[in-house]
Amino acid sequence: MSDALLSISDLQVEYRGSTGTTVAVDGVSLEVRAGETVALVGESGSGKSTLAHAVIGLLNGGVITGGSVDFDGQRLDQANKHALQAIRGARIGLVPQDPGTALNPVLRIGDQVAEVLRIHGRADRRTAHIEAVRILTEAGLDRPETRARQYPQDLSGGQRQRVLIGIALACAPELVIADEPTSALDVTVQRRILDHLASRTAESGSSVLLITHDLAVAAERSDRIVVMQHGRVVETGDTAEVLGNPQHEYTRRLIAAAPSLVTELPPRPELADRTPLLSVNGLRKVFSIGHGVSLTAVSDVSFEVARGETLAVVGESGSGKSTTARIAARLEQADAGVVTFDGREVGGLRGAKLREFRRRVQVVYQNPYVSLNPKLSIARIIAEPLQAFGIGDRKSRRETVAELLDQVALPAAYLDRRPAELSGGQRQRVAIARALALRPDLLVLDEPVSALDVSVQAQILDLLEHLQTELNLAYLFISHDLAVVRRLADRVAVMRQGVIVETATTAALFDNPVHEYTRELLAAVPRAGAADAAAADAPALLTPLERTA
C-alpha cells in the first residue's frame, strides 16, 4: 500500500551452522503504516525477534535468503552497512528485549543516552547530558540526575529497560521496533511507557512495531495484530477482530493461556491450618549506592505465610520486594527486624541448624537461562542439592532425580541433556525440580514466570498449583504481574518504596482495594476483558490514544 512506512514481503531468514540450516522466518509479509501500532505476537522460536532484527540489519549469524524489506521507499535488505547505521537510532529505534546485556557495563547511563544524540547530530557534548537527563525523566526513572551518573549494574532490570526505551526514543524516530519492551516492568511503569510510545506516535506520526507475548497489552495498544508460529504468519487483522473472533487454532490457544485475558478464575482452596510457617517482623535494609548516597530498600516490613499458602508480594521495580524475599530466605542480612521460620528465629542460625533451614527453604529465580549451570547435565543440576547435603548414593540420587523430573512433567530422556538443549519453560521446570529435591516446606519464587511465553507460563502456573496441593508447599511469590498474582495467590502484600501499604486476600484486594497506590496498580493493568470489549466496540481498539488519554 502507498501509505506503508514499513513493508515486508515474502521474507525468508535462515541460520546456517555445522548441524544444518534452520529457517527462522519463512515467507513472512506484513506492513506497518504511518502512525499505527502493529503488534507481533507468538511464542519463543516463532521468529518475531528475528524478523525485527532483519529489518534493521542486526541479524547475528542469520542470512536473508529471500523477499524484501522496504522502509519509506528504501530497500533495507539491500542497504550497505553505512546506510543502515544512519537509519538505526535516527529513523528506526529499537528497544531490545534483554536489559541485562544491551547496555555497556563500563559506561555511565547518562553517557550511553547522550551517545546516540551525538552520533546522529541531535546534541553537542555540552547539551547532550542535559538532554540525557530529560530523556531519562520521560522514560519514567526516579531521580534521573542520580541515575545518569550510575552504571547499568547499579539499576534494577526494570530501570535498565526504561533506559533502553529512552535511548530508542531519543531521536524521535519514525518507526520504533519494541521487542518485548515492558516484560520486565511493573504495570504502572508499563502503562507510562506505553502511554509515552502512543503519545509520540500521535505527535510525530511515527509508527510502532510492538513485539509482545502479552495479549492484553496487544489488545489495548495495537491497531492490528500479526500472529506468528514456527516462522510463519498464521493470522493477521484488526485487533478487535483477531482477539474477538480468532480463526486459527494457535491464536485461540494463545488467548486461552493468557492470564490477563481470563475474566473468571476458580476459587482457591481454604487453608485448614493458618499457623504461620514464615513470619517477618519489622525488616529494614539500607544500601549504599555511592557518592555518600544511601537507599532504604526495605522499611519496617512485616507479614506471615502459612503452610500451604501463597503470599504474593507485588510492587514496582525498586519497591524492595526482591530484597525482602532474599532476607526471608537468608540470602541477605537485614539491618533490623526478625525473620522466624517454623517458630525459630533465622538470623541467629549457624552450622547444622542453618543447613536445616537451607534445606527447608528453597529459591526459584526469575531467569531460567542464567540460573542453571550450562556445563552440567540436567541430572547433575537437579542432583546438586542432594549431593551437597549428603543424601543417598549415586544410584539412589539418580532415581530421585528421575522422580523429580517426572514430578515437573519432563521426560526421563532429558536427564543427560544440557540446559542449552531445553526451551525456557523446560529450564524453569528443571529449576523447580532442583528446588524440590530437598523436600522443602517453603519456595521463594522470584518472578518465576515473567521470562516465559504465555502458554508456557500457564503450564508452569498449573504445575505450581498442582505441586502445592500435592506437597502442601508454602509459596512466597514475588511478581510485578498482577494477572499472574490473581491466578495463583491466596493473599497479596503490596509494596511501595520499601513499605507494605496494603495486605489483603486476593479477592478482596482486586475487588475492593483500600490504598490509593493499590488502586493505581490495578487501574494500570491492561483490561482483562479487552478482547470482549473489542468485539462489542471496535473503535475502542482502533484508536489506542483514546484509550490511554
C-alpha positions in Angstrom: 0.0 0.0 0.0 1.2 3.5 -0.8 1.0 4.7 2.8 3.0 1.8 4.3 6.1 3.1 6.1 7.5 -0.4 6.5 6.6 -3.1 4.0 8.0 -6.7 4.4 7.3 -9.0 1.5 7.8 -12.8 1.5 10.8 -12.5 3.8 12.9 -15.6 4.5 15.7 -15.7 7.1 18.0 -18.7 7.7 20.6 -19.6 10.2 23.3 -21.9 9.0 25.5 -23.9 11.3 27.5 -27.1 11.5 24.4 -29.1 12.2 22.4 -27.8 9.3 20.2 -24.9 8.3 17.3 -23.5 10.3 14.6 -21.5 8.7 13.7 -18.8 11.3 11.4 -16.7 9.1 9.6 -18.4 6.3 7.8 -16.3 3.8 6.5 -13.5 6.1 4.7 -10.5 4.7 3.4 -7.6 6.8 3.0 -3.8 6.7 3.2 -1.0 9.2 1.5 2.2 8.1 2.4 5.7 9.2 1.0 6.4 12.6 -0.2 2.9 13.5 0.8 0.3 16.0 1.1 -3.2 14.9 1.5 -6.0 17.5 3.5 -9.0 16.5 2.7 -11.9 18.9 3.8 -15.5 19.2 5.8 -17.8 21.4 9.6 -18.0 21.7 11.0 -19.5 18.5 8.2 -18.2 16.3 10.5 -15.8 14.5 9.3 -12.5 16.0 12.6 -11.1 17.1 14.5 -12.5 14.1 12.0 -10.6 11.9 12.6 -7.4 13.8 16.4 -7.7 13.6 16.2 -8.5 9.9 14.5 -5.1 9.3 17.5 -3.1 10.7 20.3 -5.4 9.6 21.2 -6.8 13.1 20.9 -10.5 12.4 23.6 -12.3 14.4 24.6 -15.1 12.1 21.3 -15.0 10.2 21.0 -14.5 6.5 18.2 -13.1 4.4 17.7 -15.6 1.6 14.5 -14.2 0.1 11.9 -11.5 0.0 12.4 -7.8 0.7 12.3 -5.1 3.4 11.2 -1.7 2.3 11.3 1.3 4.7 9.9 4.6 3.3 10.9 3.6 -0.2 14.4 2.3 0.6 15.3 -1.4 0.4 16.9 -2.2 3.7 17.6 -5.8 2.8 20.0 -4.4 0.1 21.4 -1.4 2.0 25.1 -1.3 3.0 26.4 -1.0 6.5 26.8 2.8 6.4 23.2 3.3 5.2 21.9 1.1 7.9 23.9 2.8 10.6 22.5 6.2 9.5 18.9 4.8 9.8 19.3 2.9 13.1 18.6 5.1 16.1 17.7 8.1 14.0 14.8 6.9 11.8 14.2 3.4 13.3 14.6 3.0 17.1 15.0 -0.4 18.6 14.1 -1.4 22.2 15.8 -4.7 22.7 14.4 -7.4 24.9 17.2 -8.1 27.4 18.2 -5.1 29.5 20.9 -7.1 31.2 23.1 -7.4 28.1 22.1 -4.4 25.9 23.8 -1.7 28.0 27.6 -1.2 28.2 28.6 -2.1 31.8 31.6 0.2 31.9 29.8 3.4 30.7 27.6 5.6 32.9 23.9 5.6 32.0 23.8 9.3 31.1 26.8 8.9 28.7 25.0 6.0 26.9 21.9 8.0 26.4 23.9 11.1 25.3 25.9 9.0 22.8 23.0 8.3 20.4 22.2 12.1 20.4 25.8 13.0 19.5 26.2 10.2 16.9 23.1 11.5 15.0 23.9 15.2 15.5 20.9 15.9 17.8 23.1 17.5 20.5 26.7 18.6 21.1 28.9 17.5 24.0 27.7 20.4 26.2 23.9 19.9 25.7 23.9 16.1 25.4 24.0 15.5 29.2 21.1 17.9 29.8 19.1 16.1 27.1 20.0 12.7 28.6 18.6 13.7 32.0 15.4 14.9 30.3 15.1 11.6 28.3 15.6 9.6 31.5 12.8 11.6 33.1 10.4 11.0 30.2 11.3 7.2 30.4 10.0 7.2 34.0 13.2 6.9 36.1 13.2 8.3 39.5 16.0 10.7 40.4 17.2 11.0 36.8 20.2 13.2 37.6 21.5 10.5 40.0 20.6 7.6 37.6 22.6 9.4 34.8 25.8 9.1 36.9 25.2 5.4 37.7 26.3 2.3 35.8 23.9 -0.3 34.5 24.7 -2.8 37.3 23.5 -0.2 39.8 20.0 -0.2 38.4 17.2 -2.9 38.6 16.2 -4.8 35.5 13.1 -2.6 35.1 15.1 0.6 35.4 17.6 -0.6 32.8 14.7 -1.4 30.4 13.5 2.2 30.9 16.9 3.4 29.9 16.8 1.4 26.7 13.4 2.8 25.9 14.7 6.3 26.4 17.6 5.6 24.1 15.3 4.2 21.4 13.1 7.3 21.5 15.9 9.9 21.9 16.0 11.0 18.2 12.2 10.8 17.7 12.3 8.0 15.1 9.6 7.5 12.5 9.4 3.8 13.5 10.0 2.2 16.9 10.6 -1.6 16.9 9.8 -2.5 20.5 10.9 -6.1 21.3 9.0 -7.1 24.5 9.6 -3.6 25.8 7.7 -4.0 29.1 8.2 -7.6 30.0 10.5 -6.6 32.9 8.3 -3.7 34.1 5.6 -3.4 36.6 2.2 -2.4 35.4 2.3 1.3 36.4 5.6 1.9 34.6 4.4 -0.3 31.7 1.4 2.0 31.3 3.6 5.1 31.5 6.0 3.7 28.9 3.3 2.5 26.5 1.4 5.8 27.0 4.7 7.6 26.1 5.0 5.5 22.9 1.4 6.2 22.0 1.9 9.9 22.7 5.0 10.0 20.5 3.1 8.3 17.7 0.4 10.9 17.8 2.7 13.9 18.0 5.1 12.9 15.2 3.1 10.4 13.1 5.6 7.7 13.9 4.7 4.0 14.0 5.3 1.2 16.4 6.0 -2.5 15.7 5.2 -3.9 19.1 6.6 -7.4 19.7 4.9 -8.9 22.8 3.8 -12.1 24.5 1.2 -10.1 26.5 -2.1 -10.3 24.6 -3.8 -7.9 26.9 -1.1 -5.3 26.0 -1.7 -6.1 22.3 -5.4 -5.8 22.8 -5.1 -2.3 24.4 -2.3 -0.9 22.4 -2.4 -2.1 18.8 -4.4 -1.2 15.7 -3.6 -4.6 14.1 -2.2 -7.9 15.2 0.1 -10.3 13.4 0.3 -13.8 14.9 3.4 -15.9 14.1 4.1 -19.6 14.7 7.1 -21.5 13.5 8.4 -18.7 11.4 5.1 -18.1 9.5 2.2 -15.7 9.9 -0.9 -17.8 10.8 -3.3 -14.9 11.3 -3.5 -11.2 10.9 -6.1 -8.5 11.1 -7.7 -5.7 13.1 -7.0 -6.2 16.8 -10.7 -6.3 17.7 -11.4 -8.9 15.0 -8.5 -11.2 15.8 -8.9 -11.3 19.5 -12.7 -11.2 19.5 -13.1 -13.9 16.8 -9.8 -15.8 16.3 -9.8 -18.0 13.2 -6.6 -20.0 13.7 -6.3 -22.7 16.4 -2.9 -21.4 17.5 -4.4 -17.9 18.1 -7.2 -19.4 20.2 -4.6 -21.3 22.3 -2.6 -18.2 23.0 -5.8 -16.3 24.1 -6.9 -19.2 26.3 -3.5 -19.3 28.0 -3.1 -15.6 28.7 -4.0 -14.9 32.4 -4.6 -11.2 31.7 -7.5 -12.1 29.3 -9.2 -14.6 31.7 -12.2 -13.0 33.5 -13.3 -15.9 35.6 -10.9 -17.8 37.9 -11.6 -20.9 40.0 -11.7 -20.3 43.8 -8.6 -21.0 45.8 -8.9 -23.9 48.4 -9.4 -22.9 52.0 -6.5 -23.5 54.3 -7.0 -25.9 57.1 -4.0 -24.6 59.1 -3.4 -20.9 59.4 -0.4 -21.3 61.7 2.4 -19.1 60.3 5.3 -21.1 58.8 7.2 -17.9 58.0 6.9 -14.7 60.0 8.7 -11.5 59.0 8.6 -8.6 61.5 10.0 -5.0 61.2 12.5 -5.7 58.4 14.8 -2.9 57.4 17.6 -2.8 54.8 19.7 0.1 53.7 22.1 0.0 50.7 24.9 2.4 49.9 24.8 3.4 46.3 28.0 5.6 46.3 28.9 9.2 46.5 27.6 9.3 50.1 24.1 8.4 49.0 22.1 5.6 50.7 18.9 3.9 49.7 16.4 2.4 52.1 15.2 -0.6 50.2 13.1 -2.1 53.0 11.5 -0.2 55.9 9.5 -1.9 58.7 8.1 -4.7 56.6 6.0 -7.4 58.3 4.0 -10.4 57.0 3.2 -14.0 57.6 3.0 -17.1 55.3 1.1 -20.2 56.5 1.9 -23.7 55.5 0.3 -24.5 52.1 -0.4 -20.8 51.5 0.7 -18.5 48.6 1.5 -14.9 49.7 2.3 -12.7 46.7 4.4 -9.6 47.2 3.8 -7.1 44.4 5.1 -3.6 43.6 7.1 -1.6 41.1 10.8 -2.2 40.2 12.9 -1.0 43.1 10.0 -1.3 45.6 12.0 -3.7 47.8 10.1 -6.9 47.1 13.1 -9.0 45.9 15.3 -7.7 48.7 12.6 -8.7 51.2 12.4 -12.2 49.6 16.2 -12.5 49.8 16.2 -11.5 53.5 13.4 -14.0 54.2 15.5 -16.8 52.6 18.6 -15.5 54.5 20.4 -14.8 51.3 20.7 -11.2 52.5 21.1 -9.9 56.1 18.6 -7.3 57.4 19.8 -4.2 59.2 16.9 -4.6 61.6 13.9 -6.9 62.2 13.3 -10.5 62.8 12.6 -13.5 60.4 11.1 -16.5 62.1 10.7 -19.9 60.3 8.6 -22.6 62.0 8.9 -20.9 65.4 12.7 -20.4 65.2 14.5 -17.1 64.6 16.5 -17.3 61.4 19.1 -14.6 61.9 21.0 -16.4 64.6 21.1 -19.8 62.9 24.5 -21.4 62.5 26.0 -24.7 61.5 23.6 -27.7 61.3 20.6 -25.6 62.2 21.3 -23.2 59.3 21.8 -26.1 56.9 18.4 -27.5 58.0 16.8 -24.1 57.3 18.5 -24.0 53.8 17.0 -27.5 53.2 13.5 -26.4 54.1 13.5 -23.1 52.2 14.4 -23.1 48.5 14.5 -20.4 45.9 13.4 -20.4 42.2 14.8 -17.4 40.3 13.4 -15.3 37.5 15.6 -16.2 34.6 15.9 -19.9 33.7 18.6 -19.0 31.2 21.1 -17.9 33.8 20.1 -19.9 36.9 21.3 -23.2 35.6 24.9 -24.2 35.0 25.3 -24.6 31.2 28.2 -27.1 31.6 26.2 -29.6 33.7 23.7 -32.2 32.6 20.1 -31.9 33.8 20.7 -34.9 36.0 23.7 -33.3 37.8 21.9 -29.9 38.2 18.9 -31.5 40.0 21.2 -33.8 42.0 23.4 -31.0 43.2 21.3 -30.2 46.4 21.2 -34.0 47.2 24.9 -34.3 46.9 25.6 -31.1 48.8 23.5 -32.4 51.8 24.9 -36.0 51.5 21.6 -37.5 50.8 21.7 -41.0 49.2 24.3 -42.6 47.0 24.8 -42.2 43.2 22.2 -44.8 42.3 19.5 -43.5 44.7 20.2 -39.9 43.7 19.7 -40.8 40.0 16.4 -42.5 40.9 15.3 -39.4 42.9 16.2 -37.1 40.1 14.2 -39.2 37.7 11.2 -39.0 40.0 11.6 -35.2 40.3 11.8 -34.8 36.6 8.5 -36.8 36.3 7.0 -34.6 39.0 7.6 -31.5 36.9 6.3 -33.2 33.8 9.6 -33.7 31.9 10.5 -37.0 30.3 13.4 -39.0 31.7 15.2 -38.7 28.3 16.1 -35.1 29.4 18.4 -36.3 32.2 21.5 -36.3 30.1 20.8 -33.1 28.2 22.4 -29.7 28.8 20.3 -26.5 29.6 21.1 -25.2 26.1 19.1 -28.1 24.6 15.9 -27.1 26.5 13.4 -24.3 26.0 12.9 -21.5 28.6 9.8 -23.3 30.0 11.6 -26.6 30.3 14.6 -24.9 32.0 12.2 -23.4 34.6 10.8 -26.8 35.2 14.3 -28.1 35.9 14.9 -25.2 38.3 11.7 -26.1 40.1 12.7 -29.8 40.2 16.1 -28.7 41.7 14.3 -26.6 44.3 12.1 -29.6 45.3 15.0 -32.0 45.6 15.4 -31.5 49.3 11.6 -31.7 50.0 11.3 -28.0 51.3 8.4 -26.6 53.1 8.7 -23.1 51.5 9.5 -22.0 48.0 10.6 -18.4 47.4 9.6 -17.7 43.8 11.2 -14.5 42.5 9.3 -13.6 39.2 9.4 -17.3 38.2 7.3 -16.9 35.0 8.0 -13.4 33.8 10.6 -14.6 31.3 8.2 -17.2 29.8 5.7 -17.2 26.9 2.0 -17.1 27.9 1.3 -20.7 27.1 4.4 -21.9 28.9 3.6 -19.5 31.7 0.2 -21.1 32.1 1.8 -24.6 32.2 4.2 -23.5 35.0 1.4 -21.9 37.0 -0.6 -25.1 36.6 2.4 -27.1 37.8 2.9 -24.8 40.9 -0.7 -25.2 41.8 -0.5 -29.0 41.5 2.7 -29.2 43.5 1.3 -27.0 46.2 -1.8 -29.2 46.6 0.3 -32.5 46.4 3.1 -31.4 48.8 1.4 -28.8 50.9 4.1 -26.2 49.9 4.1 -22.6 51.0 5.0 -20.0 48.4 6.4 -16.5 48.8 5.7 -15.3 45.3 7.4 -12.2 44.1 5.8 -10.7 40.9 5.0 -7.5 39.1 2.3 -9.2 37.0 -1.0 -8.8 38.8 -2.8 -11.1 36.3 -0.5 -13.9 37.4 -0.9 -13.0 41.1 -4.7 -13.0 40.7 -4.4 -16.6 39.4 -2.1 -18.0 42.0 -2.1 -16.1 45.3 -4.2 -16.6 48.4 -3.2 -13.2 49.8 -1.3 -10.2 48.4 1.0 -7.7 50.0 1.5 -4.5 48.1 4.9 -2.8 48.4 5.9 0.7 47.5 9.3 2.4 48.3 10.2 -0.3 50.7 7.0 -0.3 52.7 3.9 -2.6 52.6 1.0 -0.3 52.0 -1.8 -2.9 52.0 -2.3 -6.6 52.6 -5.5 -8.5 51.8 -6.9 -11.7 50.4 -6.6 -11.7 46.6 -10.3 -11.4 46.1 -10.7 -8.5 48.5 -7.7 -6.7 47.0 -8.8 -7.0 43.4 -12.5 -6.2 44.2 -12.1 -3.5 46.8 -8.6 -2.1 47.1 -8.1 0.3 50.1 -4.9 2.1 49.4 -4.6 4.7 46.6 -1.4 3.1 45.3 -3.1 -0.3 45.1 -5.9 1.3 43.1 -3.3 2.9 40.8 -1.7 -0.5 40.2 -5.0 -2.2 39.4 -6.0 0.7 37.1 -2.8 0.3 35.2 -3.4 -3.4 34.4 -4.4 -4.0 30.8 -8.1 -4.7 30.9 -8.9 -8.4 31.3 -12.0 -8.0 29.1 -10.2 -6.1 26.4 -10.9 -8.8 23.7 -14.6 -8.9 24.6 -14.8 -5.1 24.7 -13.2 -5.0 21.3 -15.7 -7.3 19.7 -18.5 -5.1 21.1 -16.9 -1.8 20.4 -14.3 -2.0 17.7 -13.4 1.7 17.6 -12.1 1.5 21.2 -9.3 -0.7 20.0 -8.7 1.0 16.7 -7.8 4.3 18.3 -5.2 3.4 21.0 -4.6 7.0 22.1 -8.3 7.4 23.1 -7.9 4.5 25.4 -4.8 5.9 27.1 -5.7 9.5 27.4 
